[in-house]
Every structure is written in structure tokens, then in C-alpha cells.
Amino acid sequence: MKGYLGEFEELVLLTIAAFGNEAYGVAIKEDIESRTNRSISIGALHSTLTRLEEKKFISSWLGGATSERGGRKKRFFNLTAEGKTALSKSKELRDELWSMSQIDIKPAHD
């Protein structure tokens, strides 16, 4: 694997995987914020997206310009084979550690 995959990087990769070909910055940010109940800056997200692309875990392309964006194009993101491998290895490690742990997790009740 190309270095350590941090928690936020993993969340971003999983969100991109969930969105498929419709993953773009604002949608990724809003989805992570709603699922984690925490605020993230668009700058932190863009830095992470750049780092993941440098690691070859994601690729990106520009969509068409839209009037609601003032004629600007959206940058879309997709998981690469390397990104899928990184997620798989991260999941394997977590599963292994969970199976070794002595923690008895009870379902949360609302």
C-alpha cells in the first residue's frame, strides 16, 4: 500500500465509492458531514482529494459547465483499482483487529 490510509482519507474514499460517477466536492463534504455529525472545511476536503489523487487512489475529470455554478465546471472523482485495494486492506486490518479485541459491543439503543 502507498502509505498509511488515515480515517478521513478512508471516509472520503468510501463516500466516493458510494456516489459512483456522481462524486464531487460539495456532495462528498455534505454526505460526510451528515453521516459523522461533524463539520469539515472544503479546504481540508480538497487537500485530501489532492493527496488521494497523488497516491493514485482516485482519478478526477471535469464535467460540463452549468448555469447554477456561474458557468464553472464540476470536478468529479472516481475510485481507481489502487483505491479499491487500499480500502480492502484497511477493512481487512480493521476486521482482524476487531476479531482480536476483547470488547463486547452491544447495539446502541435510541
N, C-alpha and C positions, 0 to 999 in steps of 0.2 A: 504494500500500500504506500502511496505517496505521502507519508507523514501522518500525523495524528488527525483524526476527524473529531473536531470539537462538537459540543452539544448543539450550539446554534447552527453550525455547518450541517449537522445531521438533520435538524429541523427544516432547514432551507431545502436540502436535497429531497427529503421526504415530501415536502409541500410541492416542489416542482414535479416530482413523480406523480403525486395525486392529481395535479392540474393537467398533466399531459402537455399537449401543444398549446395550451391556453395560459401557461405560467408567465406572468410578467410582474415587475417590481411591486406595484401597488397591491395587486391581488395577493401576492406572496406575503407581503407585510401585513395586510389586513387579516388574512387567514391565520397566520402565526399568532398575531395579537389576540384574536378571538379564542383560539384554542388554548393559549398559555395564560391568558388574562394578564398580560404584561405589555407595556408599551415598548416599541423598538423604533429607533430612528431610521429614516430612509438612508442616511449616510452609512450606518452600521450594516444595513442590508446590502447596499451597493458595494461596500468593501468586501463583504463576504462573497457576494456573487462574483466579483472580480477575482478573488483568491480561488474560488472553486473552478472558475474557468481557466485560470493559470495552471491549476492542478489537473486539468483536463477531465474534471468530474461532470462538468456541464458544458453545453455549447449554447450559443445565442445567435439570433438573427433579428433583423428589423422588419416589423410588419408595415403595412401601409399607413400613410398619414391619415389622420382623422380630424374632422372639424371640431369635435369636442375637446381635442388636445391642441387646438390652435395650429393645426397643420403639422404637428410633430408626429414622429413615428414611435410606436411602442417597441421596446426590446423584449423579445420573448426568449425563454430559456427552456432547455430540454436536457434530460439526464443522458449521459454518454454511457457506454459499456463500462468504462473505468469508474464512473459514478455509481453504477449499479453494483459493481464489485465492492467498492468502498462501503456502501450501505450494508451489503450482505455480510461482510467481515465484521462490521460494527455490531450488527444484530447477533451474529454468532458469538462474539465476545460477551455481549450483554447476557445472552441466554445462558452461556456457560457459567458466568459469574452468579446469575440468579439461581441456577440449579445448585450451585455450591454453597449458597448463602444459608444461614440459619434463621432467616427472617420468615415468619409466618404472616403472610399478607392476607388480611381479611378485606372483602369488598367494602367499599365506602357506602354508607347509608346516608341519604339526604333527608 
